């Protein structure tokens, strides 16, 4: 087994402290031959030096793009996977800077789940925070991380969404190409200790950690203007709740159709912002705990009484 680990290094001031932990966990927990194929889109000079001098990392200068968000992410992953395959990787796995293995047999365990009929293994829902696939599947199907507009309008794609409900993000192209071939993936389940209340830091099959939504966690909080402020949000949410309690369901459905959709979005926006604020608060708390004592946090998330 020759493992190519693919990572897009987009590092902000807040997430950059994760880099040493991410690299240390990969180094310590990966027993098979491996190389990290990385591309740096944002990093401080110090972090870039760490990446450039790491003996296992092979940085690539990928073609730049004007795309943003998950489309930008998919663009760079496509190029990095191609580089790993060209250099002979028998297996490729994608990771994020906020995801890493927690057990020394992670790579062998995931590879053991792959077969001709099961060419990829990933987190539940299909997610590039950890997605391993075989060289054979890649060369045969040439899956993109995102699909073209033409492919998303195919009836087969709509049927795929109905039947498998994948996470519509970078990586969905792998799931769809496998579906077209009559193949299926293996999905890692959330195995985080039941007592853990923070929804952001999660363990999957006791193999991989992922700090869910790290980019959103450190992004600027929602606007505190009159229309975005928490007081307004609470007021409108209360009014919307009262309306739902009084109006019949048929009237509510009618309001949300046609012209009412704009009103519905206006009513939903404050609740969305409140939810985002809560998620950011929980995420920052998890990030702070993880950076302060990563081994204690990981042991807690895995339900271990003592540290590994």
C-alpha angles and dihedrals in degrees: 000000000000109000124205112198112200121202134167107213107213103159128183126188089263099044098040093085086064091066098081091047092047092051095042093053092049092049095047098041103042113086099168123080108276147163129198114229106201141173123198116216097161130009141128120259090257094052092046089054090052090053095044094051099041107114094221099046122093106190117206129201100224123192109274122243139197090220118114138202119006091347090061089046092052092049093058095041090055090057095044094050090050089053092050092049092047090055092053106263110169091197131024127200128186120216134174125226086252095052131070142150121275099191130057093229096052097112095047092045093052093043089051090062093058124095141148089280095040107044100166141035123198145150117295110285092024114279135174092221080093123358122150123189139167129260090234093057092049095049093045099045104022091209119197120216089236129030129235121251089253092056094048089056094055116111088230089061093052089049090050091054092049095048102041107020095212124189102266097226139096105322098042090108090067092053093047095048090050090049091053089053093051091250131129139207134232117239128210114221129219105267098172113145111274092234093061109107102179107092096202107072109057138174121212121208086335087283110089137032123212128184095211116225098000091163092053090044093062098034122111111283117252117284114283093208121125092271093044103035121118093239091055090044092053092046095050092043089054091049092049091049090051091050091051090052093052106035122073116249091247091057092047090051091050091050091054091052124078114345090001092069091075089052090047091054090048090052093045096048097073090050090049090052092049089051091049091051091051092048092049092050092050092045094051090049091052092045091051093049092047094051092045096052114356097175093053092047094048091047089052093048091049091050093244121153091208134028120265 
